[in-house]
Amino acid sequence: MRYPHVAIVPSEVPRAANPVFQHLLDTYASETNKVVAVWRCFAPEDMVYHPHEKSSTVRDILKHQLLSERRFFGEFVGTPEPPAAQVLPPTLELAPCIQRLVDLARPRLHFFSGQTAKWWMEEVSFFGEPRERIWIFWRRVLHTCHHRTQLTVYLRLLNKPVPSVYGPTSDETWEGADPTTSAEAAGRKGTPVA
């Protein structure tokens, strides 16, 4: 897939000391880029939008993403992080939030790249429960996906285009796109990469 804007280009993603864990770095960079792609679809005036009185605003979700990602990685996984009071940008507007997301992600990538299998598999406390660091990492990725999806629903409700983050959408497609919307598509067998 090709994106009109890539915040963390593939050449910026460090190589993992243990190649078995390269997929974590590649996925974290890719997921950060997907969040940026969705956030960039909002306009400044959309920051106060929420579809229901019990729903979070766009601004609330961006703030939560920045703070909760810092907490997951800093408190539970053990990455070096800035103090929580320094995580948010001076103004909770789109451009500063996007920049802050990327600025926080880059050093995490470098930290993750040097970790060993023993470190990734070590059990640490996650809300008082013992969990392996790698489990917490993937839980964080899923948490991020949840909020990104929440915002894509907001985009649709605002009648704004929804960007492609995994495959084509009704707003973005390309020649050769092959969405799985039929049993025929689901039944296709892949071919090995040469």
Secondary structure, 3 states (H helix, E strand, C coil): CCCCCCCCCHHHCCCCCCHHHHHHHHHHHHHHHHHHHHHCCCCHHHHHCCCCCCCCCHHHHHHHHHHHHHHHHHHHHCCCCCCHHHCCCCCCCHHHHHHHHHHHHHHHHHHHHCCCHHHHHCEEEECCEEEEHHHHHHHHHHHHHHHHHHHHHHHHHCCCCCCCCCCCCCCCCCCCCCCCCCHHHHCCCCCCCC
